[in-house]
Amino acid sequence: MRRKTRIPPPPLPQRHGVDPVRVRLPMAGPWSTVGEHLVERLSGAGPGEVEAMLDAGRVVAADGRPVASGAAYVPGMFLWFHRDLPDEVPVPFPLTVVYRDEHIVVADKPHFLATTPRGGHITETALARLRRDLGVPTLTAAHRLDRLTAGLVLFTVRPEERGAYQTLFRDRLVRKEYEAVAPHSPAVALPRTVRSRILKERGVPAAREVAGEPNAVTRVELTDHRDSDGLARYRLAPATGQTHQLRVHMSTLGMPILGDPLYPEPTAPVPPGDFRRPLQLLARGLEFTDPVTGVEHGFTSGRTLEAWYSPTRWSNGVVSDHATSA
């Protein structure tokens, strides 16, 4: 059995709550120098960007020493560097900590804020914000919420305990409850449990349902409705965690969640900085038994969905966060 390679600790500190990029050189290849490999591997960088990083000493080895462009290629070598951060439009809504102890942090995330750094969202993410605000560089997300979804997210404090909390989600030991605002459809008998197979392909924004064994299960309940605008409020309880699962299942039922730019059909991309009419989906509740302390945790989001509680403001596209008690 092949031994797992030990990953050295990063020799560079975080910047703005963001970890340095780690690269491990392949065990075999045609490259004679580190520079040759990085130029090929980081082909998405601008012309001369990789060479400039190397010349400026911004790429370092495990001992923290800069690695020159012409340094000999060493199979399996670890390198670290910070990429230039993209210009990001600040998400103008607060990220609220609802619980914190020496093991975990539970945050109430606003709409439009990504959970973890990815793509063009790096510093404007819940993880980067919390690391900066709380001064906890070891903080890591135990799971993720879509950028467009608001609500509760669990973060772990200690790296050695991270796996225990992530296992809770893998083994479906976390009870999650969501709230959504969507059209009222009296023809759809509720409550019901929706089961289907959802496929999300890398690089394709929308997920889709395909034939095969179900991998996505959602309990859908109607909690309220009104005739004035034909809207309803729904309680959604996912038993699985497929990407966009709740959005896909509500769309399949003919009740797409308000503000959804992908389902049932993609609309024009929302410009950066347009925080009007957010997706009306909220991770309302989170319950689990702490795998480290044994404590029974139960958390409730303090946010509300504007299309239900302030329909006029929603219709007029007034930008607000609605981080208040329902």
C-alpha positions, 0 to 999 in steps of 0.5 A, spaced: 500 500 500 502 506 497 504 511 503 500 518 503 504 524 502 505 528 508 503 535 506 508 541 509 504 547 512 504 553 508 510 557 509 506 563 507 501 567 511 494 568 509 492 574 505 485 578 507 483 571 510 485 567 503 490 561 503 496 561 499 495 557 493 499 550 493 502 546 487 505 539 487 509 538 481 508 531 478 512 525 479 514 525 471 513 530 466 518 533 460 519 539 464 527 541 466 525 547 470 520 549 475 518 555 471 517 551 465 512 547 468 508 553 472 507 557 465 504 551 462 500 549 468 498 556 470 496 557 462 490 562 464 494 567 467 496 573 463 502 574 459 508 574 463 504 573 469 508 567 472 515 569 470 514 576 473 511 572 480 518 567 479 522 573 478 519 577 484 520 571 489 513 570 490 513 563 489 516 559 495 518 552 497 516 548 503 522 552 507 519 559 505 525 560 500 523 563 493 524 559 487 527 561 481 524 560 474 530 557 472 530 552 478 531 545 476 525 541 476 524 536 482 518 531 482 513 531 488 516 538 490 511 543 493 510 550 492 506 556 494 504 563 492 499 568 492 495 570 486 493 577 485 486 578 487 481 580 483 477 586 483 470 584 487 464 588 488 463 588 496 457 584 498 453 590 502 450 585 507 452 583 514 455 576 516 452 574 523 455 570 527 450 566 531 454 561 535 461 560 537 465 556 541 472 553 541 470 548 536 465 551 531 462 557 528 455 558 526 454 564 521 448 567 518 450 568 511 447 573 507 444 572 499 450 574 494 456 572 499 459 565 497 461 561 502 468 559 500 473 562 495 472 560 488 472 563 481 471 570 481 469 570 489 475 570 493 475 575 499 468 577 498 466 570 501 464 568 508 470 564 510 475 570 508 470 575 512 470 570 518 477 569 518 479 576 518 473 578 523 474 573 528 482 572 527 481 565 526 486 563 520 484 555 521 477 556 520 474 552 515 467 551 512 464 544 514 459 544 508 457 550 503 451 554 501 450 556 494 452 564 493 445 566 492 442 562 498 442 565 505 442 562 511 446 558 516 453 555 515 457 551 520 465 552 520 470 548 524 476 552 528 481 546 529 484 542 523 484 536 527 477 536 528 474 538 521 473 531 518 469 529 524 464 535 522 464 534 515 463 526 516 456 529 519 454 532 513 457 526 509 453 521 513 446 525 513 446 526 520 445 534 520 438 536 520 437 541 515 431 546 514 430 551 508 424 556 507 422 558 500 418 563 497 415 561 490 408 561 486 402 557 489 400 551 485 394 548 488 394 542 483 400 540 487 399 535 492 403 537 498 406 535 503 410 530 498 417 527 498 421 528 491 426 523 489 430 524 482 437 523 480 441 530 479 447 531 475 451 537 475 457 538 470 463 542 471 463 548 467 455 548 466 451 553 471 445 549 471 444 542 474 439 537 470 435 531 472 437 525 469 434 517 469 437 513 474 437 511 481 435 517 485 441 521 489 437 527 491 431 527 496 427 533 498 421 533 503 416 539 500 411 542 505 406 548 504 406 553 510 402 559 508 399 562 501 396 568 499 391 570 494 393 577 493 399 575 489 399 568 488 405 566 492 406 561 497 411 559 503 414 552 503 418 548 508 424 544 504 427 538 508 433 535 504 435 528 506 441 529 501 445 535 498 446 535 491 448 541 488 442 546 486 437 540 489 432 544 492 432 549 486 431 543 481 426 540 485 421 546 486 422 547 479 420 540 477 414 541 481 412 547 477 413 552 483 420 555 481 423 559 487 423 567 486 429 570 484 432 564 481 436 566 475 437 558 472 431 555 473 426 553 470 430 557 464 437 561 465 436 568 464 441 574 463 446 574 467 446 578 473 451 584 473 456 584 479 453 589 484 446 588 482 443 586 489 436 586 487 431 581 488 435 575 491 433 568 490 428 567 495 431 561 499 433 561 506 437 555 510 433 556 516 435 551 521 441 547 522 440 541 528 446 536 529 449 532 535 456 535 536 461 529 534 467 532 539 463 535 545 456 531 544 452 537 545 445 537 541 445 543 537 439 547 534 440 553 530 435 558 527 437 563 522 434 570 524 433 572 516 427 573 513 425 572 505 423 579 503 418 577 497 414 574 503 414 579 508 416 585 504 412 584 497 412 591 495 419 592 497 421 586 493 417 588 487 420 595 487 427 591 487 429 595 493 436 593 496 436 590 503 438 584 507 432 583 511 437 580 517 431 580 522 427 576 526 421 573 522 
